[in-house]
């Protein structure tokens, strides 16, 4: 009988040690999974905030550029003298050149940060701005009505591309 008590004690002790080891391994795995999930959530949060800031920067620069395009239209309506109008358009072209570099920088950040649909929409917006700036250059060469129409079309395309970008940015933010 003493032998069976010893074996029961040994078996109970071994079972306790094994249960303790299994619990420790399980707790370690759970802690690792929890740490990985936390790190992933923090990474997603950082990516989301970086993207959001980049999207807002691009929209701000696009707004500045769009305001300058509207001022071109104002110059046509408010200035009757062709020489004054041409001078004002030249001034606006200078301001637009200054506004284009920050716009291009914002687009490059978005291309880097992604996702692809937002990056493509940002590049399309920049291309539309370049097209509008080129059309404005033709306007500044003289009072050719066709060049004015081309600028108006390019300005409209810029506005459309901005709306498309905003939609893609919204979709990207919802998905992240």
Secondary structure, DSSP 8 states (H G I E B T S, - for coil): -HHHHHHHHHHHHHHHHHHHHHHHHHHHHHHHHHHHHHHHHHHHHHHHHHHHHHHHHHHHHHHHHHHHHHHHHHHHHH--SHHHHHHHHHHHHHHHHHHHHHHHHHHHHHHHH--HHHHHHHHHHHHHHHHHHHHHHHHHTS--HHHHHHHHHHHHHHHHHHHHHHHHHHHHHHH-
